[in-house]
Structure formats: structure tokens, C-alpha cells
Amino acid sequence: MGIRRETAVSLAALGTLAAGASVAAATAWAAGPPLTVEVSEARCLRAADLPVVAAAPKIAAALADSASATVQLTVRSATKDNQEHAYVVTVDGEQRASGSVSGGGMSINGVSVADGKSSRVVVATGPTVVFDQTVAGRC
């Protein structure tokens, strides 16, 4: 009761297809991750400086001392195809932003970070981390 010739040929073909898929996946990642991320230095965002708040003097006066350390993240697609790459931004383990880019596109996000200490900013697409950096927030 051996393996028939047709079954052996089919199994060999499946093995060849699986090996080809593995090589294609490895080649795709050898080119690098599908996203690139740039981060700005932490800046202070003062609520009283926002045009909407400044238009209401009483609210602006109440928020005069209110400030939040923020960073700007620029996420770009590293691929030239039209495939969409979704991403999530977390700061110290808490999701702060999400989005997607495709075909050489770009997305800009501003996220707040802890004031007076360092925060870990992570950008991931699916299970793959494409950016992981500590940012010092100071206001």
C-alpha cells in the first residue's frame, strides 16, 4: 500500500508552491517594512493658544496654564502599490491614534505624551512594529 504516482506528484507540486510562497514573503520583508515613520521633538500645545479657545476670552483665561506635550508623527507608505497598510499608534501602551496609508501616501498624527517624563511611542502595522522610540515630553 504505497503512495500512488499521481499523489506523489501532487504532493511535490504543493511543496514547490509552499516554498515559492515562503520565498516571496521573505523577499517582501527583505525590502523593509511597508511603513516609515518620522517623529518630531515634543512640543507644548497650550489650549489657550488655539483659535477656538482664544475667541472666548473667559475660557482662554481659565486655560492659560493648561499645556500638553505633543509629538507629530508622519507615517508614509514605503510601497508604491495601492495596497492599504493600516497602523496603530500607542503611547505607553495606550492607543492614541490609528489610520492607514497606501501607494506612497502619507498620514500625519499629533499625539500627546507624558509631561515631565519619557514616553514610549510605538507604531505597528498588524503584529509588526515599524517604530519604537522613547520621547521626552517637557512643557
C-alpha positions as CSV (number, residue, x, y, z in Angstrom):
1,M,0.0,0.0,0.0
2,G,2.3,2.7,-1.3
3,I,1.7,6.2,-2.4
4,R,0.4,6.4,-6.0
5,R,2.4,8.2,-8.6
6,E,-0.4,10.9,-9.0
7,T,-0.5,11.5,-5.3
8,A,3.3,11.8,-5.1
9,V,3.3,14.3,-8.0
10,S,0.5,16.4,-6.3
11,L,2.4,16.5,-3.0
12,A,5.6,17.5,-4.8
13,A,3.7,20.3,-6.5
14,L,2.2,21.5,-3.2
15,G,5.6,21.6,-1.7
16,T,7.0,23.6,-4.5
17,L,4.1,26.1,-4.2
18,A,4.6,26.4,-0.5
19,A,8.4,27.0,-0.9
20,G,7.7,29.7,-3.6
21,A,5.2,31.5,-1.2
22,S,7.9,31.5,1.6
23,V,10.5,32.9,-0.8
24,A,8.1,35.7,-1.9
25,A,7.2,36.6,1.7
26,A,10.9,36.6,2.7
27,T,11.7,38.8,-0.4
28,A,8.9,41.3,0.5
29,W,10.2,41.7,4.1
30,A,13.9,41.9,2.9
31,A,12.9,45.1,1.2
32,G,11.9,46.5,4.6
33,P,8.6,47.2,6.4
34,P,5.7,48.7,4.5
35,L,5.7,51.9,6.5
36,T,8.2,54.5,7.5
37,V,7.7,56.8,10.5
38,E,9.2,60.2,11.4
39,V,8.6,61.8,14.7
40,S,9.1,65.4,15.7
41,E,10.5,66.7,19.0
42,A,8.0,67.1,21.8
43,R,6.3,70.5,21.8
44,C,3.9,72.2,24.2
45,L,0.4,72.6,23.0
46,R,-1.3,75.3,25.0
47,A,-5.1,75.2,24.9
48,A,-5.3,79.0,25.3
49,D,-3.4,79.4,22.0
50,L,-5.9,77.5,20.0
51,P,-8.0,79.8,17.8
52,V,-11.3,78.4,19.1
53,V,-10.3,79.0,22.7
54,A,-8.7,82.3,22.1
55,A,-12.0,83.6,20.6
56,A,-13.6,83.1,24.0
57,P,-11.6,85.3,26.5
58,K,-13.1,83.7,29.6
59,I,-12.3,80.2,28.5
60,A,-8.8,81.3,27.4
61,A,-8.2,82.8,30.8
62,A,-9.3,79.6,32.6
63,L,-7.0,77.6,30.4
64,A,-4.0,79.9,30.5
65,D,-1.8,77.5,32.5
66,S,-3.1,74.4,30.6
67,A,-0.4,72.7,28.4
68,S,0.1,69.3,26.9
69,A,3.3,67.8,25.5
70,T,2.7,66.5,22.0
71,V,4.7,65.0,19.1
72,Q,3.9,64.9,15.4
73,L,4.1,61.5,13.7
74,T,4.4,61.4,9.9
75,V,3.6,57.9,8.6
76,R,4.4,57.1,4.9
77,S,3.8,54.1,2.8
78,A,7.1,52.5,1.7
79,T,5.4,50.7,-1.1
80,K,4.3,52.1,-4.5
81,D,1.3,49.7,-4.9
82,N,-2.2,50.6,-4.0
83,Q,-2.3,48.2,-1.1
84,E,-3.6,49.8,2.1
85,H,-1.5,49.4,5.2
86,A,-3.4,50.1,8.5
87,Y,-1.4,51.2,11.6
88,V,-1.9,51.9,15.3
89,V,0.0,54.4,17.4
90,T,0.3,53.6,21.1
91,V,1.9,55.8,23.8
92,D,3.0,53.9,26.9
93,G,0.7,51.0,25.9
94,E,-2.4,53.2,25.3
95,Q,-3.8,53.5,21.8
96,R,-3.7,57.2,20.8
97,A,-4.2,57.1,17.0
98,S,-4.8,54.9,14.1
99,G,-5.0,55.2,10.3
100,S,-3.9,53.8,7.0
101,V,-1.8,54.7,4.1
102,S,-1.2,53.3,0.6
103,G,0.7,53.8,-2.6
104,G,3.4,56.1,-1.3
105,G,0.8,58.1,0.6
106,M,1.3,60.0,3.9
107,S,-0.7,60.5,7.1
108,I,0.2,63.0,9.9
109,N,-0.9,62.5,13.5
110,G,-0.4,64.5,16.6
111,V,-0.4,62.6,19.9
112,S,0.1,63.7,23.4
113,V,2.9,62.3,25.6
114,A,3.6,62.4,29.3
115,D,4.8,65.8,30.5
116,G,8.0,65.8,32.5
117,K,9.0,62.3,31.8
118,S,9.7,60.0,28.9
119,S,7.0,58.1,26.9
120,R,7.4,55.1,24.7
121,V,5.8,55.7,21.3
122,V,5.1,52.6,19.2
123,V,3.7,52.4,15.7
124,A,2.6,48.9,14.5
125,T,1.0,47.6,11.3
126,G,-0.7,44.3,12.3
127,P,1.7,42.4,14.5
128,T,4.8,44.1,13.0
129,V,6.3,47.0,15.0
130,V,7.7,49.6,12.5
131,F,8.6,52.3,15.0
132,D,9.5,52.1,18.7
133,Q,11.2,55.1,20.4
134,T,11.2,56.9,23.7
135,V,10.3,60.6,23.6
136,A,10.9,63.1,26.4
137,G,7.9,65.3,27.0
138,R,8.5,68.7,28.5
139,C,6.3,71.7,28.9
